[in-house]
Amino acid sequence: MYLTTLWIIWWGRNELIFRGKGFSAENVRFRAEVHRKSYHEAALKVGGERQRPLNSSAIWKPPADSCMKLNVAASVRKGVGASIGGVLRNCEGDVRWCFAQTCEGVFDVDIAEALTIEKGLELVLAHSVTRVVVESDSQTVINALREPGINLSYLGKILRNIEVKARDVDDITFCWARRSANLVAHKMAFFAYSCNVPYFSNHVPSHIVSDVDSDIQV
């Protein structure tokens, strides 16, 4: 655990210097615990592949028939705060709705990523979606949702809120995706910085339409 914590501190230093993303002491401890659990599970499965859903593809893939896919992403800018965005699409890649908004006072990237999933699930429930795959490129948050444990931090509170909302969805899967397979969600998150009010629509902004079309055509 000691070496894992040192590595997380070093990684967090680089994130702060090169990407302007800050992490609290509690978040460092939480990340270290998630990585420790991941290593422990891998060690128990020597010669085998860790059993966790993921989208190993470098591009977006549509969900199965009668299922929806919710892609979410967050961005944190030093001195500005966080923005979150997401897009729900069906098995043909058509956008059903999307959202983008800023989160005042949030400067922790994991908290921002978790808030994005929570907001996305609120809209999933509001639109009576019964089957959904939730994709995020935040491996830390996805692993935490798939391996729930005791976490008394503010992040832990958000994760518990997500778990409660997820119980009201008949069929839900939390899945890690490569950032290249999550580009539309990221562009929605960046779009939030230019919005004066939260954006909720069944159409993505015009400058993101080509990205949605590219996903469908691949």
Residue pairs with C-beta under 8 A, 6 or more apart in sequence:
1 32
1 33
1 36
4 32
4 35
4 36
4 39
5 28
5 29
5 32
7 35
8 28
8 31
8 32
8 35
9 28
12 22
12 23
12 28
12 31
15 21
15 22
15 23
15 109
16 22
16 23
20 76
20 77
20 78
20 79
21 76
21 78
21 107
21 109
22 76
22 78
22 107
22 108
23 31
23 108
23 109
23 110
24 108
24 153
26 153
26 154
26 155
27 108
27 110
27 111
27 153
27 155
30 110
30 140
30 144
30 151
30 153
30 155
30 156
31 110
31 140
33 149
34 140
34 143
34 144
34 147
37 143
37 147
37 149
38 50
38 143
41 50
42 50
45 51
52 143
52 146
52 176
53 146
53 173
53 174
53 175
53 176
54 175
54 176
54 177
55 61
55 135
55 175
55 176
55 177
55 178
55 181
56 178
57 178
57 181
58 178
58 180
58 181
59 180
59 181
59 215
59 218
60 71
60 93
60 177
60 181
60 182
60 183
60 184
60 215
60 218
61 181
62 69
62 89
62 90
62 91
62 92
62 93
63 69
63 89
63 90
63 91
63 132
63 133
64 91
65 91
66 91
66 131
67 91
67 131
67 132
67 133
67 171
68 88
68 89
68 90
68 96
68 124
68 129
68 131
68 132
68 133
69 88
69 89
69 90
69 132
69 133
69 134
69 135
70 86
70 87
70 88
70 120
70 121
70 124
70 132
70 133
70 134
70 135
71 86
71 87
71 89
71 135
71 136
71 177
71 182
71 184
71 185
72 84
72 85
72 86
72 113
72 116
72 117
72 119
72 120
72 134
72 135
72 136
72 185
73 84
73 85
73 86
73 113
73 116
73 136
73 137
73 182
73 185
73 186
73 188
73 189
74 82
74 83
74 84
74 85
74 109
74 112
74 113
74 115
74 116
74 138
74 189
75 82
75 83
75 84
75 112
75 186
75 189
75 190
75 192
75 193
76 82
76 106
76 107
76 108
76 109
76 112
77 83
77 193
78 107
80 193
81 102
81 103
81 104
81 105
81 106
81 107
82 102
82 103
82 106
82 107
82 108
82 109
82 111
82 112
82 115
83 100
83 101
83 102
83 103
83 112
83 189
83 190
83 192
83 193
84 99
84 100
84 101
84 102
84 103
84 112
84 115
84 116
84 119
84 189
84 192
85 98
85 99
85 100
85 101
85 116
85 185
85 186
85 187
85 188
85 189
85 190
85 191
85 192
86 98
86 99
86 100
86 116
86 119
86 120
86 123
86 185
86 188
87 95
87 97
87 98
87 99
87 184
87 185
87 188
87 204
87 212
88 95
88 96
88 97
88 98
88 120
88 123
88 124
88 127
88 129
88 132
89 95
89 96
89 212
90 96
92 216
93 212
93 215
93 216
95 202
95 203
95 204
95 212
96 127
96 202
97 123
97 127
97 200
97 201
97 202
98 188
98 199
98 200
98 201
98 202
98 203
98 204
99 119
99 120
99 123
99 188
99 198
99 199
99 200
99 201
100 188
100 189
100 191
100 192
100 195
100 198
100 199
101 119
101 192
101 195
101 198
101 199
102 192
102 193
102 195
103 112
103 115
106 112
106 115
108 155
109 138
110 138
110 140
110 141
110 155
111 154
111 155
111 158
113 136
113 138
113 140
113 141
114 141
114 155
114 158
114 159
114 162
115 158
116 136
116 189
117 134
117 136
117 141
117 145
117 162
117 174
118 158
118 161
118 162
118 165
120 134
121 134
121 162
121 165
121 166
121 169
122 165
123 200
124 132
124 169
125 165
125 168
125 169
129 169
130 169
130 170
130 171
131 169
131 170
131 171
131 172
132 169
132 171
132 172
132 173
133 172
133 173
133 175
134 172
134 173
134 174
134 175
135 175
135 176
135 177
135 181
135 182
135 185
136 142
136 174
136 175
136 176
136 177
136 182
137 176
137 177
137 178
137 179
137 181
137 182
138 176
139 176
141 159
142 174
142 175
142 176
143 176
144 151
144 155
144 159
145 159
145 162
145 163
145 174
146 174
148 159
148 163
150 156
151 159
166 172
166 174
179 186
183 211
183 215
184 204
184 208
184 211
184 212
184 215
187 207
187 208
187 211
188 199
188 204
188 205
188 208
191 199
191 205
191 207
191 208
192 198
192 199
199 205
204 211
204 212
